[in-house]
Amino acid sequence: MYHNGYEIKQKILSHTADVAILGLGYVGLPIAVEVARQGFRVTGIDVDASKVAMINKKLSYIPDVLGADLREVVKNKKFLATEDTSVLSSCDVIIICVPTPLTKTQEPDLSFVINAVKHCASHLRRGQLITLESTTYPGATAGEILNLLQKNSDLQVGDDFFLAFSPERVDPGNVTYNTKNITKVVGGITSQCTELASLFYKEIVDYTIMVSSPTAAEMTKVFENVYRSVNIALVNELMFICDQMGLDVWEIIDAAGTKPFGIQTFYPGPGVGGHCIPIDPHFLSWKAKEFGYSTRLIEIAAQINIEAVEYVVRKLERMLGEKNQSLRGAKILLMGVAYKRDIGDCRESPAINIMSRIISLGADVLYFDPYVPEVRLSSDLSVSCCTLTSRVLSSVDCVLVTTDHSCINYQWIVDQAQVVIDTRNVTRSLQKGQEKVILI
Ligand SMILES: NC(=O)c1ccc[n+]([C@@H]2O[C@H](COP(=O)([O-])OP(=O)(O)OC[C@H]3O[C@@H](n4cnc5c(N)ncnc54)[C@H](O)[C@@H]3O)[C@@H](O)[C@H]2O)c1
């Protein structure tokens, strides 16, 4: 009945294919809503019962997903959520968006993906298209994942079922680029797999680009994040040197950025955060070892980005030292704890690392972040977001700007505070109070 994907192709083109999304987090929920908005019937599957319940109550928990869009697709019965994986057997397209963290020894932890793929394997049937969007090391889809799918099955990839890797490249909080208008890279196990996956994504997003294999697609994704990690490390290193030489690193980066070719502007900061930049480069380093190659540049970049946290702490200590104070007993207010602007994601956030470090050095720490009501530093230590008043601002020894949320009135902050250390250059264009500000 199925001739090289004929039936699934027809279902995709007529938008009658049933789609399952495994993992409904920062990546999975936006995709699920976008696929449903294109008229496909989508079942979202998550192990987290609270997310499933929120979706079915038509409530969005991801800032990039508009409540109105979610409400519409749930109301129109184009999208429902469940914890029950048995629905996979009736789905034609399965998209996997589960987490891919590192182990304690900085090796890829594929346990979530393996778990999800095992569910797919036990419901595998002819005609299904499975795509993995979770970031992973180059070679995972064609290796471990394909093996798991074929282990207890007579079905042949490329003939009976189809498997591809298509990395998610979304940038949470970015108002210009989103799931729909970011080009989707697609690499399948066979050319038929690539073409079918690309055909599906073309119905959802504006552009797709086909590459020769899933491993090429995996390497593309990892390279993109290595590129950012290395370039951020470069400007962080420039920041360390400029500090020693009494130069303003921001001035130099802005001046260099006026060259119309050969340079792309990256900015220094308190380090890198999120589920991508601090993690994905390790996937490549780990894989490269299998080939006897040591990814020196990638590893040193990761170290430099971690050192940025210590650099900020030293800067804070130096400023306090000039007032004959030490961190012990000093009252410090962190402005922003999310890993980047205008979102509430604190995973791997450098602000959290700074917070833990200065607490361990005896500082009395408060924070304000309009997107993060509470920060859990360990199993027995949580800090709640403070109420930001002029009294709080004037009572602290230093305001440390760690995240550059755009809804904050930085002029007001500087007006009230005694001293501000600005790790994000948000105070550069303020009209007054620059004498109270120390840029990193
Ligand atoms: N967050 C980003 O900005 C971003 C960008 C590009 C790529 N990625 C990659 O996308 C993947 C997902 O990241 P995320 O940020 O969406 O993670 P997330 O933690 O926000 O979401 C993952 C979801 O998967 C669920 N889950 C875990 N195991 C499951 C299983 N077996 N079955 C069903 N659901 C399961 C979790 O409960 C969670 O809701 C990762 O590989 C990440 O590296 C993330």
The ligand as a MOL file (V3000), in Angstrom:
LIG
                    3D

  0  0  0     0  0            999 V3000
M  V30 BEGIN CTAB
M  V30 COUNTS 44 48 0 0 0
M  V30 BEGIN ATOM
M  V30 1 N 15.1170 26.6280 24.5550 0
M  V30 2 C 15.7230 27.0170 23.4450 0
M  V30 3 O 15.9100 28.2030 23.2090 0
M  V30 4 C 16.1880 26.0200 22.4080 0
M  V30 5 C 16.5410 26.4930 21.1400 0
M  V30 6 C 16.9390 25.5810 20.1810 0
M  V30 7 C 17.0210 24.2310 20.5020 0
M  V30 8 N 16.6990 23.7920 21.7530 0 CHG=1
M  V30 9 C 16.7750 22.3520 22.0320 0
M  V30 10 O 15.4550 21.8220 22.0280 0
M  V30 11 C 15.3400 20.7580 22.9790 0
M  V30 12 C 14.2220 21.0560 23.9560 0
M  V30 13 O 14.5480 22.2370 24.6620 0
M  V30 14 P 13.4710 23.0700 25.4660 0
M  V30 15 O 14.1240 24.3540 25.7980 0
M  V30 16 O 12.1620 23.0600 24.7430 0 CHG=-1
M  V30 17 O 13.3400 22.1640 26.7840 0
M  V30 18 P 12.1770 22.2740 27.8790 0
M  V30 19 O 12.7450 21.6900 29.1110 0
M  V30 20 O 11.5970 23.6390 27.8960 0
M  V30 21 O 11.0430 21.2930 27.3090 0
M  V30 22 C 11.1940 19.9290 27.1820 0
M  V30 23 C 9.8910 19.2560 27.5580 0
M  V30 24 O 10.0270 17.8520 27.3200 0
M  V30 25 C 9.2900 17.1630 28.3350 0
M  V30 26 N 9.7190 15.7670 28.3470 0
M  V30 27 C 10.8300 15.2240 28.8890 0
M  V30 28 N 10.8610 13.8980 28.6290 0
M  V30 29 C 9.7670 13.6150 27.9050 0
M  V30 30 C 9.2380 12.4300 27.3190 0
M  V30 31 N 9.8730 11.2560 27.4180 0
M  V30 32 N 8.0890 12.5020 26.6610 0
M  V30 33 C 7.4230 13.6620 26.5440 0
M  V30 34 N 7.8730 14.8320 27.0660 0
M  V30 35 C 9.0280 14.8040 27.7220 0
M  V30 36 C 9.5730 17.9820 29.5770 0
M  V30 37 O 8.6090 17.7460 30.5800 0
M  V30 38 C 9.5070 19.4040 29.0240 0
M  V30 39 O 8.2040 19.9420 29.0930 0
M  V30 40 C 16.7200 20.6490 23.6240 0
M  V30 41 O 17.4570 19.6880 22.9320 0
M  V30 42 C 17.3270 22.0160 23.3960 0
M  V30 43 O 18.7320 21.9800 23.3650 0
M  V30 44 C 16.2550 24.6600 22.7130 0
M  V30 END ATOM
M  V30 BEGIN BOND
M  V30 1 1 1 2
M  V30 2 2 2 3
M  V30 3 1 2 4
M  V30 4 1 4 5
M  V30 5 2 4 44
M  V30 6 2 5 6
M  V30 7 1 6 7
M  V30 8 2 7 8
M  V30 9 1 8 9
M  V30 10 1 8 44
M  V30 11 1 9 10
M  V30 12 1 9 42
M  V30 13 1 10 11
M  V30 14 1 11 12
M  V30 15 1 11 40
M  V30 16 1 12 13
M  V30 17 1 13 14
M  V30 18 2 14 15
M  V30 19 1 14 16
M  V30 20 1 14 17
M  V30 21 1 17 18
M  V30 22 2 18 19
M  V30 23 1 18 20
M  V30 24 1 18 21
M  V30 25 1 21 22
M  V30 26 1 22 23
M  V30 27 1 23 24
M  V30 28 1 23 38
M  V30 29 1 24 25
M  V30 30 1 25 26
M  V30 31 1 25 36
M  V30 32 1 26 27
M  V30 33 1 26 35
M  V30 34 2 27 28
M  V30 35 1 28 29
M  V30 36 1 29 30
M  V30 37 2 29 35
M  V30 38 1 30 31
M  V30 39 2 30 32
M  V30 40 1 32 33
M  V30 41 2 33 34
M  V30 42 1 34 35
M  V30 43 1 36 37
M  V30 44 1 36 38
M  V30 45 1 38 39
M  V30 46 1 40 41
M  V30 47 1 40 42
M  V30 48 1 42 43
M  V30 END BOND
M  V30 END CTAB
M  END
